[in-house]
Amino acid sequence: MVEQRVKEIVLGIIAVVAPDADLSGIRGDVRLRDQLDMDSMDFLDIVMELRKRYKIEVPKEDYPKLATLNSCAEYLAPKLQAVTAV
């Protein structure tokens, strides 16, 4: 799976979790929580949505790997490839 597609998936989930967030200027190398003013519940909603939609379990110790859009893509790409043909 191409990392760009993973980024699109993550941004799609964020759009559901935080519908008022402006996703147009998201930088891949800056923490998502800082760019979107997300709280810990928003972050957990993203993790839960990944589990619900794609059956991906993200252990608590791996949460820091979802800090930026780039790190999300790097961490999730192999997991998403394993469960989907996208």
N, C-alpha and C positions, 0 to 999 in steps of 0.2 A: 504494500500500500504506500502510496506516495505521501510524504509528510504534508504536502499542501492539502490533500484530501482530509487528512486527520485534523488539520487546523480548521477546515470548513466544518467538520463534524463538531469540534469543540465549540466553535463560535455559534453554531446552530443550537447547541445545548445551552450556552450562555444566554442566547436570545430568548429561550423559553424560561430559564430561571430568573433572568433579570431583564424583562421585556422593555424597560425604559432605558437601558444602557445603550450608549452610542458606540457601536462596534466598528465604525468606519475608520477610525484612526488607531486601531490597536497595533502596538509594536510587539514584535515577536520576542524581543529580548528584555522587556520590562515586566515586572510582576503584574499579573492580571488583577490581583486584589488592589493594587495601587492605582492602576489605570481605570478601573471600573468602580472603585469605592465599594467593593464587595465585602460582606462580613463573613464570619465563619459558617453561618447557616447557608448562605449562598454557595459557598464552596462545597459544603456537604451535599447540597442539592445537586450540584454538578456531578459529584462522585456517585450519588444515588441514580442519577439519570444514565450515567455510563453503565451502571449495573443493570438497570431496567431495560435499556434499549439494546445493549450489546453483550450482556452477561459478563462484563469485565469487573473483576474484583480488584480494588486498589487498597492494599493494606495501609493502615494508618502511617506506618513508617515510610511509606512511599509518597505521602502527600506533598512533601517538598519538591518532588519531581514533576509536579503539576503547577509549579509556580508561574511559569511564563508560557506563552503560546508555543514557543520553540521547544521548551522542555516537555510540554504536553505531547507535542507531535513526536518527539524522540522516544518518549516513554510508551505512548499508546500505540504507535505504528505496528510493532510486532504483535501486540495483544489483539488489535483490531484485525490484522491479517489472519490471525488464527481463528477468528469467529465469523468473518464476513469476506465476501469476494469483492468488496468495494475498493 
